[in-house]
């Protein structure tokens, strides 16, 4: 297991979380050379808030450089992680190769769009050191919605797209009334 310290003001999380590592392998390349590299593959399970807090750690430099705009995350995550890194005493985030894929379920996020929450989200997520993408279905502002999201971690020109969110809501008279909109 991996302990996650939940001290993230932006996500409104505190305390200590735990991410369970179900299985994993580590391959070390270049044993007969001066410098070696390692590839770690792991299957993990944990709470969404624990995973986000771990990614927010200043040592990872992923979400600390690109803070998320929502708060109070919760839900479950099943993750497949590939991490490549040089076996050196001190490494930078630029030396890491990350390919993480996750199935997120029962996701709740507050203050996502116009101060509305996302509830009962079911998402597929892929993240590398270059970008994060997410797609799935949730109740956004109590409206059944299809969601796709992308965040680019690579600095670019001022005209490059850094973040996109597409939300297609399926509004019916009953769901509009549940959200407080009289039709």
C-alpha positions as CSV (number, residue, x, y, z in Angstrom):
1,X,0.0,0.0,0.0
2,X,0.9,3.7,-0.4
3,X,0.1,6.2,2.2
4,X,-1.3,9.5,0.8
5,X,-1.2,12.7,3.0
6,X,-4.4,14.6,2.4
7,X,-3.2,18.2,2.9
8,X,-4.5,19.9,-0.1
9,X,-6.4,23.2,0.4
10,X,-7.5,23.4,-3.2
11,X,-9.2,19.9,-3.0
12,X,-10.4,20.6,0.6
13,X,-8.9,17.3,1.8
14,X,-7.1,16.6,5.1
15,X,-5.9,13.5,6.9
16,X,-4.3,10.3,5.7
17,X,-5.4,8.0,2.9
18,X,-4.3,4.6,1.7
19,X,-3.9,3.3,-1.8
20,X,-3.8,-0.5,-2.1
21,X,-1.3,-2.0,-4.5
22,X,-2.9,-5.3,-5.7
23,X,0.0,-6.5,-7.8
24,X,3.1,-5.2,-9.6
25,X,6.4,-5.9,-11.3
26,X,9.7,-4.0,-11.6
27,X,12.1,-4.5,-14.4
28,X,15.6,-3.0,-14.2
29,X,17.3,-2.4,-17.5
30,X,21.1,-1.9,-18.2
31,X,22.5,-3.9,-15.3
32,X,25.8,-4.2,-17.2
33,X,25.9,-0.4,-17.9
34,X,26.9,2.6,-15.8
35,X,23.3,3.9,-15.5
36,X,20.2,1.7,-15.0
37,X,16.6,2.5,-15.7
38,X,13.5,0.9,-14.1
39,X,10.0,0.2,-15.4
40,X,7.4,-0.4,-12.7
41,X,3.9,-1.8,-13.5
42,X,1.3,-1.9,-10.8
43,X,-2.4,-2.5,-10.4
44,X,-3.9,-0.4,-7.6
45,X,-7.2,0.5,-5.9
46,X,-8.1,3.5,-3.8
47,X,-10.3,6.5,-3.1
48,X,-10.3,9.3,-5.7
49,X,-9.4,11.9,-3.0
50,X,-6.3,9.8,-2.1
51,X,-5.1,9.4,-5.7
52,X,-5.5,13.2,-6.4
53,X,-3.7,14.1,-3.2
54,X,-0.8,11.8,-4.1
55,X,-0.7,13.4,-7.6
56,X,-0.8,16.8,-6.0
57,X,2.4,16.2,-4.0
58,X,5.1,18.8,-4.8
59,X,7.6,15.9,-5.5
60,X,5.3,14.8,-8.4
61,X,4.9,18.3,-9.9
62,X,1.8,17.2,-11.9
63,X,-1.2,18.7,-10.2
64,X,0.8,21.2,-8.2
65,X,1.8,22.9,-11.5
66,X,-1.8,22.5,-12.8
67,X,-4.3,22.8,-10.0
68,X,-7.7,21.4,-10.4
69,X,-10.7,23.7,-10.2
70,X,-13.0,21.5,-8.1
71,X,-13.2,20.5,-4.4
72,X,-14.2,17.7,-2.1
73,X,-13.5,14.8,-4.4
74,X,-14.8,11.3,-3.5
75,X,-15.3,7.9,-5.2
76,X,-13.4,4.8,-6.1
77,X,-10.5,4.2,-8.5
78,X,-9.0,1.1,-10.1
79,X,-5.7,2.0,-11.6
80,X,-3.1,0.4,-14.0
81,X,0.2,2.3,-13.7
82,X,3.4,2.2,-15.7
83,X,6.2,4.3,-14.3
84,X,9.6,4.5,-16.0
85,X,12.5,6.2,-14.2
86,X,16.3,6.3,-14.0
87,X,17.8,4.7,-10.9
88,X,19.5,7.8,-9.5
89,X,19.5,9.5,-6.2
90,X,17.8,12.6,-7.4
91,X,15.4,12.7,-10.3
92,X,13.2,15.4,-11.8
93,X,9.6,15.0,-13.0
94,X,11.0,15.5,-16.6
95,X,12.9,12.2,-16.2
96,X,9.7,10.2,-15.4
97,X,7.7,8.3,-17.9
98,X,4.1,7.8,-16.7
99,X,1.2,6.0,-18.2
100,X,-1.7,5.7,-15.8
101,X,-5.2,4.4,-16.7
102,X,-8.0,4.3,-14.3
103,X,-11.7,3.4,-14.0
104,X,-13.4,5.8,-11.7
105,X,-16.8,5.0,-10.1
106,X,-19.2,6.8,-7.8
107,X,-17.3,10.0,-8.3
108,X,-18.5,13.2,-6.5
109,X,-16.8,16.6,-7.2
110,X,-18.0,20.0,-5.9
111,X,-17.7,23.4,-7.7
112,X,-17.1,21.9,-11.1
113,X,-19.0,24.1,-13.5
114,X,-20.7,27.3,-12.3
115,X,-20.5,26.1,-8.7
116,X,-22.5,22.9,-9.6
117,X,-21.4,19.5,-8.4
118,X,-20.9,16.3,-10.3
119,X,-22.4,13.2,-8.8
120,X,-22.4,9.4,-9.5
121,X,-19.7,9.8,-12.1
122,X,-18.4,6.8,-14.0
123,X,-15.2,7.7,-15.9
124,X,-12.2,6.3,-17.8
125,X,-9.0,8.3,-17.2
126,X,-5.6,8.3,-18.9
127,X,-2.7,10.4,-17.6
128,X,0.9,10.8,-18.7
129,X,3.4,13.5,-17.7
130,X,2.3,15.3,-20.9
131,X,-1.5,15.3,-20.5
132,X,-4.6,14.0,-18.7
133,X,-7.8,12.9,-20.4
134,X,-11.1,11.8,-18.9
135,X,-14.4,10.7,-20.4
136,X,-17.6,9.2,-19.0
137,X,-21.1,9.8,-17.6
138,X,-22.3,11.7,-14.5
139,X,-25.0,13.8,-13.0
140,X,-23.8,17.4,-13.6
141,X,-26.0,19.8,-11.8
142,X,-28.5,16.9,-11.4
143,X,-28.7,16.5,-15.2
144,X,-27.6,13.2,-16.8
145,X,-24.5,14.2,-18.8
146,X,-21.7,12.8,-21.0
147,X,-18.4,14.4,-20.1
148,X,-15.0,14.6,-21.8
149,X,-12.1,16.5,-20.3
150,X,-8.4,17.1,-21.3
151,X,-5.6,19.0,-19.6
152,X,-2.3,19.6,-21.3
153,X,0.7,19.6,-18.9
154,X,3.2,20.7,-21.5
155,X,3.8,24.4,-21.5
156,X,3.1,25.9,-24.9
157,X,2.4,29.2,-26.5
158,X,-0.4,31.5,-25.2
159,X,-2.6,30.3,-28.1
160,X,-2.2,26.6,-27.3
161,X,-5.2,24.8,-25.7
162,X,-4.3,23.9,-22.1
163,X,-7.6,22.6,-20.9
164,X,-10.9,21.6,-22.4
165,X,-14.2,20.4,-21.0
166,X,-17.2,19.2,-23.1
167,X,-20.4,18.4,-21.3
168,X,-23.6,17.2,-23.1
169,X,-26.5,17.2,-20.8
170,X,-29.7,15.2,-21.4
171,X,-32.4,17.5,-20.0
172,X,-35.9,16.2,-19.5
173,X,-38.8,18.1,-17.9
174,X,-38.4,15.9,-14.7
175,X,-34.6,16.4,-14.5
176,X,-35.0,20.2,-15.0
177,X,-37.5,20.3,-12.2
178,X,-35.2,18.3,-9.9
179,X,-32.5,20.9,-10.6
180,X,-34.9,23.8,-9.7
181,X,-35.7,24.9,-13.2
182,X,-39.4,25.3,-14.0
183,X,-40.1,24.4,-17.6
